[in-house]
């Protein structure tokens, strides 16, 4: 039996993130073979992943990243089972590293197949499932491209937002971040009226009409009153029409134009856990 040194155990720990005792056991089982010990830990992760496949992974960390050019952003949520794991610095670091890789991927499938220090992202997730002992998976993957993209991650890594602006001007970074903070706080259903699904509009109209009937309003007046309520719905629930949270005397669209009269919000993505 090969003698296992503390240096070898530490090297395996640094490579895989597994605990000291798990690394030592793997090295002993592999008779000191470093690559074989990695494979042993990976197979353990596969077994744990299979056993926990039906578990709910509703906790985690949501990370937003933007490329150096400021033209493309990505949001990745790395999900786990418990808040205890989600708050761990090592887990958040892994989520951040994965988001960096995701910046170059055009789809979730491409991202999961991408290289992560010699493993595919999917294999890394399986490995970490064995290390942590919880189901670890990518919950959400969103990308956004625009002339300028900004981001915001809410405290605790529970909400992340990307916002796209129509052009890159001086001050765009602050504006994009402030709009992203707005979306994080107010959770709009769409960018503007055109982005609201017709089924949502129809449902809101019916709710408004039922309320008006209960208030005793004449049937012939319901359509016009309901239209007014829908306008209010758009104002409260679409990003560019919402009152700007830092100055409710102006809308988000007006705030953006206060930097540049031709500047507009062209898109946003919001991912939240829970």
N, C-alpha and C positions, 0 to 999 in steps of 0.2 A: 504493500500500500504506500502510495506516494505521500510524502510529508507536505502538509498544506501550511503555507506561511501566511502571516497576517497581511503581508503585502499583496499576495495573490487574492485573498478574500476581499481586500479593499479595492483592488483593480476590478474584480467582478461586480462588486457593489456599485462602483462608479459607472461601469458600462451598462448595467441593467436597472439600477435603482432598487434592487431587492435588498432585504434586510441582511445584516451580518450573518446571522445563524443560517438563513436560507442559502446564502452564498457558500458558506462553509460546507453545508450538507451536500450541495450540488457538486462542489469540487471534490469532496470525498467520494461521492457516488461515481464521478467521472474519473477517479484516480488521478486527479490533478490536471486533466486535459481541459484547458480553458474553453475552447470552442464547444466541446461536448457539454460542459457545465452550463453554458448559455442555452444550449438546446434543451437540457433538462429543465431549466427554469421556464423556458418557453412552453414546453409540453405541460408543465404544471399550470401555467396560465390558461392553456387551452382547456384543461380539465375544469378549472374554476369557472371559466367563461361558460362552458357547457352546463355546469351545475346551477349557474345563476342567470341563465338566459331569460327566464320568465320573471326576473326581478324588475321592479320599476326603478328607472334611473332618472329621477326628476330633479335631482340636485346637480351642482356642477359649477363651471365657470364659463362665462361668455366673454369672448375677446374679439375686439375689432382692430383691424390693422389696415393701414393705407400705404401704398408703395411710395418710393421716394419722389416720383414725379407728381404725386398727388392726383392721379387720374384713375386709380383703381383701388377699391377697398374690398375687404372680406370680413365677414363675421363668422366665427366658429364657436359652437358651444360644445365643450367637453363635459359629458354628463357622467354622473356617478350616483350612488345610492343614498349617501348621507351628507349632511351639511358639514360634519366633522372632516371628511375627506376633502370636500369642496373648498374649505378654507385653508387647507394645508398649502404652504408655500411651494412645495415641490410639485403639487398638482397644478397650481396656477402657473408655475414656470413651464410645465409640460404643455398646458393649454396655449400659452403664449408662443412657445416654439412651434407648435402645430399650426397656429394661425399664420406664422411667417411662411411656412411651407405652403399653406393654402392660398397665399397671394398669387402663386404661379399656376394654380389649378383652375380649370374652367368648369369643373363639375365635381360633385361629391365623390363620384366613382374614381375620377382621376386623382383626386386628393388622397383617397384611401390607399391608392396604389403607389403613391409617390414615395420617394426614398426618405427615410428618417434614420440617419446614422447607420446605414447598412441594413436596416429592416424596412419593410413597407410600413406605412402609417397604420394599416390594419393590424399587422403583426405586432407593432409597438403597443397598440391598445390591448391586444390579447396578452402580451407580456405583462403589462401594467395591471391587468385584471388579476393575474397571479400574484404579483408583488403586493398589491393593495388589498386583495381579497374581496373586492366589490366589482360589480358590473361596470365597466368603463366603455363608453361609446361616444361617437360623434352624433349629437342630437340634431344640430342645425348647421347648415352651410349656405351662406348667402354671399353674393358678390354684387358690386355696383361699380359701373364705369360712367364717368362724366368729365367734362372739362376741368372740374375741380371737385375732389372728394374729401370730406372731413369726417371725423369720428368722435365718439364719446362713449366711455364705459362708466356706468354708474357704480358708485361705491359698493364693494362686495362682489363685483363681477357678475351681478344678476341680470343686468340689462346692458345691451350694447346697441349703438345706432350708427349707421352711415348716412350721410347726406350728400347729395350731388348738386353742385351749382352750375349755372349755364356758362360761366367763364371764370378764369383765374385772374383776380385783380388783387391789388394790395388790400389786405384786411380780410381776404376771403377765408382764411383759416379760422379766425375768430368767429366770423359770421356762421360758417358751416358748423362749428362746434356748438355755438349757441342754439342753432336750429336743431341740432342733434339732441341737445339737452331738453329742448322743448318737446321733441318727439318721445324722449325717454319718460318725461314727466306726465305728458298729456295723452299718450297712446292713441294718436289719431288713426282712424280706420282707413284713410287713404290720403294721397297727396292733395287732391282737389276733388271737385264735384264729379269730374269725368272718371275718376278712379273708384267711385263707390258702386258696388255691384247693384244692379237693378232690383234684385230680390231683397236687398237690404232697404232700398228706397221704398219698395212696395210694402214691406213690413212696417216701416215707420209711418207710412201714410195710413195704413189700417189701424195702427195703434192710436194715431192722432184722431182719426174719425171716431173710433170707439169711445175715446175719452170725451170728445165733443158731444157725442150722443148722450152720454151719461150726464153731461152738464146741461142737457136740454136744448142744445143748439138745433135750429131747423135743418132738415136734411139738405135743402138746396144751398145752404151756406157752407156745408162741410168741405167741399172740394177747395174753395178759395182759402178757407182758414187753414186747411191741412197743408196747402202749398206754402203758406207762410211759416208753418212749423217745420217743414222740410228745409226751408232756407236757414232756419235757426239750427237745425241738425247739421247742415253742411258747415256752418260757422263754428260750431262747437267740436266737430269731429273730423274735419279735414285740415291737414297741417297748415297750408298756406293761408287759410281763412281764420284760423284760431287767433284769439287775442294773444299777443306776444307776452310770455310770462314775466319778462323783466320790465315791460312797459305796456300795460293793458289798454293804453290809449291808441295803440296801433296794432294791426294784424301782423302775422309773421311775414307775409308778402311785403307789406309796407316797410317792416324792419330791414329786410334784405335789400330793398330798393333804396333805403337810406344810405347805404354804402355806395351803390351804383344804380342809377335809374334804369339800367337795362339788365340788371342782375336778377336771376330767378332761381328758385329751388326746382330742380327738374326731376328729382327722385329721392327716395329714402328707403332704408331697410332697418327694421327694428326687431331684435330678438330678445325675448325675456324668458327666464326660467320661472316655473311655478305657475 
